[in-house]
């Protein structure tokens, strides 16, 4: 990994949209007002457009006439190794790639996309957080960014089968759904697997796990390495093709869904022979078709956090509200919700970057303020990373508010079979 390789990678990421974005930027600063890292620190270096300065400088130096002329005259500052070392914090620690800055840009510039592209150059230049590097290595070597192996999941499967009395199907060819999981769920929220086992049995859904590939998390997307990202997507595709499933379910993990649903086909260069759904989309379809029957309601005051990748980037917004209304009689929205919601601060690899912990908690103050406005007794979400950040953030600020997963809540209210 060298500066030369990094600069080559930056150049490779400069395409028509990037050139158009930089050319059309009017330096209004509205993106800063959409960024929790800037707003909660007040530090101008966390302004989203400034984080893109290495990529912008490469674009201007190598792709514009003015930049080339200034370069010949020695008037154009170059991208140096020292600059990239300084910008590592800006591109990784202080950006969750939540896309809120992209949404509010008055000229339609996709800043989150350019952050993603910038990380490609950073990786090749040797400037990426140790935590993300280690997670990427583990993902390639073991299939899991946390180093989990099938034997760990097999133990959990046995617990679920003993607890529920139901079968957790494994390597079942021809099932309707291949269910993917995330290491975060397996370690922190094992109740998720039991919840979907109960729901799918209740609804008569055929599904399966795969011993070949069970992990949906994509460390390549987070760190900014297309080769790693493509390899991890290929593993999911190979498992789905082997089992001849028509549909793949992404777990309660925001970036895992966007990685396989939106970026995946472009990464591997071909369309899938199956469709991809987030678990919440599947549950909503089952509800709408009358295949989920529930009884009883949650009576305490509940509010909900929309994961950025699910709501803002993928448009999955009404589905979770329909499901909430199925089992919650006292559901109150956060003031900004859906596509306008504030990021929890942990996405985009920030949660895997130990160095970013202080910034992550600073950014969480925006979500904390939202929660305080409505004063819920519990928070509900549908992303393992968001759930972990909510739990840690609420504890950090001494707010005794439990956090629950929506899928588990639905499972708790299923009408029991006779």
SVG drawing of the C-alpha trace seen along z (x, -y; Angstrom):
<svg xmlns="http://www.w3.org/2000/svg" viewBox="-56 -29 62 59">
<polyline fill="none" stroke="black" stroke-width="0.4" points="0.0,0.0 1.6,-3.2 0.7,-6.8 1.1,-6.1 -1.4,-3.2 -3.7,-5.4 -3.6,-8.2 -4.3,-5.7 -7.3,-4.4 -8.6,-8.0 -8.3,-8.6 -10.1,-5.4 -13.0,-6.6 -13.4,-9.9 -16.3,-9.3 -19.0,-11.5 -21.1,-11.8 -18.1,-12.7 -17.0,-15.4 -20.5,-16.7 -20.8,-16.8 -17.6,-18.8 -18.4,-21.1 -21.8,-21.9 -21.0,-22.4 -21.8,-25.9 -20.1,-25.8 -23.3,-26.6 -22.5,-24.5 -26.0,-23.0 -24.4,-19.6 -22.8,-20.6 -26.2,-21.2 -27.2,-17.6 -24.2,-16.0 -24.4,-14.9 -20.6,-14.8 -20.3,-18.5 -23.3,-19.7 -22.4,-17.9 -18.7,-18.9 -19.0,-22.3 -15.7,-21.6 -15.7,-22.8 -13.3,-20.1 -16.2,-17.7 -18.1,-19.5 -19.0,-16.7 -17.7,-18.5 -14.3,-19.1 -14.0,-15.4 -13.9,-14.9 -10.9,-17.3 -8.4,-14.5 -10.8,-13.2 -11.7,-16.8 -8.0,-17.7 -7.3,-14.6 -10.2,-15.5 -9.1,-19.1 -5.4,-18.3 -5.9,-15.5 -9.2,-16.1 -9.7,-19.8 -8.0,-22.3 -7.6,-24.9 -6.0,-22.3 -3.6,-21.1 -2.5,-24.7 -2.1,-25.5 -0.1,-22.3 2.3,-23.3 2.8,-26.6 3.4,-25.0 0.3,-26.6 -1.8,-23.6 -1.5,-21.8 -1.0,-18.0 -2.3,-15.1 0.4,-13.9 0.8,-11.0 0.7,-13.4 -2.6,-14.8 -4.1,-11.4 -2.9,-10.5 -4.7,-13.6 -7.9,-12.9 -8.1,-9.3 -10.0,-10.5 -12.4,-12.6 -13.2,-9.9 -13.6,-7.0 -14.0,-8.2 -16.4,-11.1 -18.6,-9.7 -21.2,-6.9 -22.1,-7.3 -25.7,-7.8 -26.5,-9.9 -28.3,-12.8 -25.8,-15.3 -26.6,-13.8 -30.4,-14.2 -30.2,-17.9 -27.7,-19.0 -29.6,-21.6 -27.8,-20.6 -28.2,-16.9 -24.6,-15.9 -24.3,-12.5 -21.6,-13.2 -22.0,-9.7 -21.2,-8.1 -18.1,-10.2 -17.0,-9.3 -17.4,-5.6 -15.2,-6.3 -12.7,-8.2 -12.2,-5.2 -11.1,-3.2 -8.2,-5.5 -7.4,-5.6 -7.2,-1.8 -4.8,-1.6 -2.6,-4.3 -2.4,-2.4 -4.6,-4.8 -7.5,-2.9 -8.4,-2.2 -6.8,0.9 -10.2,2.2 -11.6,2.1 -8.5,3.7 -8.7,6.5 -12.4,7.0 -11.8,7.3 -9.1,9.8 -11.3,11.9 -14.2,11.7 -12.1,13.1 -10.4,15.8 -13.4,17.0 -16.5,15.5 -17.3,13.2 -15.8,9.8 -15.9,11.0 -14.2,14.3 -17.3,16.4 -17.5,19.9 -20.4,22.2 -19.8,24.1 -20.7,21.0 -23.9,20.6 -24.6,24.4 -24.6,24.0 -27.1,21.2 -29.3,23.2 -29.4,26.0 -30.5,23.6 -33.2,22.2 -34.5,25.6 -34.6,26.7 -36.2,23.5 -38.9,23.3 -39.4,26.9 -39.1,26.0 -36.6,27.0 -34.1,24.5 -33.6,25.7 -30.1,25.9 -29.0,26.4 -32.6,27.1 -32.6,27.0 -35.5,25.4 -36.7,23.4 -38.4,20.1 -35.9,18.0 -32.2,18.2 -31.9,16.3 -28.7,14.4 -27.5,13.3 -25.0,10.8 -22.3,11.6 -23.7,8.8 -27.0,10.6 -25.4,13.9 -23.3,12.5 -25.4,9.7 -29.0,10.6 -29.5,14.4 -33.2,13.9 -33.5,12.7 -32.9,16.3 -35.6,17.7 -38.0,14.9 -37.8,15.6 -38.0,19.3 -41.3,18.8 -42.6,16.3 -41.8,18.4 -43.3,21.5 -46.4,19.5 -46.8,18.2 -45.9,21.4 -42.8,20.1 -40.1,22.4 -36.6,21.1 -33.1,22.2 -29.7,21.2 -26.6,22.2 -23.5,23.8 -21.6,22.4 -22.4,18.8 -24.4,17.4 -22.9,13.9 -24.4,10.9 -22.1,8.2 -19.8,6.8 -16.5,5.4 -15.3,4.5 -18.1,1.9 -17.2,0.4 -13.5,0.1 -13.6,-0.8 -12.2,2.2 -14.2,3.3 -12.3,6.6 -13.2,7.7 -16.7,6.4 -17.2,8.4 -15.8,11.6 -18.2,11.4 -21.1,10.8 -20.0,13.7 -20.2,16.0 -23.8,15.1 -24.7,15.6 -22.9,19.0 -24.8,20.2 -28.1,19.1 -27.5,20.6 -26.4,23.9 -29.6,24.1 -31.7,22.9 -33.6,20.4 -35.7,17.6 -35.3,15.1 -32.6,14.0 -33.4,12.3 -31.0,9.7 -31.0,9.6 -31.7,6.6 -28.5,5.0 -28.6,1.8 -25.4,1.8 -25.7,5.6 -28.9,4.9 -27.6,2.1 -24.4,4.1 -26.2,7.1 -29.4,5.4 -28.0,2.3 -24.3,2.6 -23.9,6.3 -24.9,6.8 -22.6,4.0 -19.7,5.4 -19.9,8.8 -20.9,7.6 -24.0,9.6 -27.7,9.7 -28.8,12.2 -30.9,15.2 -32.9,14.4 -34.5,11.4 -33.2,9.7 -35.4,8.5 -34.8,7.0 -36.5,9.1 -38.8,6.2 -40.1,6.2 -40.8,9.9 -42.6,9.5 -44.8,6.7 -45.7,8.8 -46.7,11.6 -48.8,9.2 -50.5,7.7 -51.4,11.1 -52.9,12.2 -50.3,14.8 -49.2,13.2 -51.8,13.4 -51.1,11.5 -52.8,11.0 -52.3,8.5 -50.6,5.2 -47.6,3.5 -49.1,0.8 -46.0,-1.2 -44.8,-4.3 -42.7,-3.2 -40.7,-5.1 -38.7,-3.9 -35.3,-4.6 -35.1,-4.1 -31.8,-2.7 -30.2,-5.1 -29.5,-2.3 -33.0,-1.0 -35.1,-4.2 -33.1,-6.9 -31.2,-4.8 -33.7,-2.1 -37.1,-3.6 -38.2,-1.0 -40.2,-3.3 -43.9,-2.5 -43.4,1.3 -42.0,1.0 -44.8,-1.4 -47.4,1.1 -45.8,3.7 -45.5,1.5 -49.2,0.6 -49.9,4.3 -48.6,4.8 -48.1,1.3 -51.0,-0.8 -48.9,-3.7 -46.4,-4.3 -45.0,-7.9 -42.7,-9.0 -39.5,-10.9 -39.8,-14.4 -37.5,-13.7 -38.1,-10.1 -38.2,-8.1 -35.9,-9.5 -35.3,-12.6 -34.2,-10.7 -30.9,-11.4 -28.2,-8.7 -27.2,-6.9 -23.6,-7.5 -22.3,-4.0 -22.7,-3.0 -20.3,-3.0 -17.7,-1.0 -17.6,-3.6 -18.6,-0.9 -15.7,1.3 -13.2,-1.5 -12.2,-1.8 -10.4,-5.0 -13.7,-6.6 -15.5,-5.9 -15.4,-9.5 -16.7,-10.9 -19.4,-8.2 -20.7,-9.1 -20.6,-12.8 -22.7,-12.2 -25.1,-10.2 -26.1,-13.3 -28.3,-14.3 -30.2,-11.0 -30.3,-11.5 -31.9,-14.8 -34.5,-13.3 -35.4,-10.6 -35.6,-13.1 -38.2,-15.1 -40.7,-12.2 -39.7,-10.5 -40.4,-6.9 -40.3,-4.0 -38.6,-1.8 -37.0,-2.3 -37.5,0.1 -35.3,0.5 -34.4,3.1 -30.7,3.0 -28.2,4.8 -25.6,2.0 -28.2,-0.7 -29.5,1.3 -26.0,1.8 -25.3,-1.9 -28.6,-2.9 -28.0,-0.7 -24.5,-1.9 -25.4,-5.6 -28.4,-5.6 -26.3,-3.9 -23.5,-6.4 -25.9,-9.3 -27.7,-7.5 -31.0,-7.1 -32.7,-4.0 -34.5,-3.2 -34.4,0.5 -34.0,1.1 -35.8,4.0 -35.8,5.4 -39.0,5.2 -38.8,8.7 -38.6,10.1 -41.6,7.9 -43.7,9.3 -42.7,12.9 -43.8,12.3 -47.4,11.5 -48.0,14.4 -51.3,16.2 -50.3,19.7 -51.2,22.7 -53.8,25.1"/>
</svg>
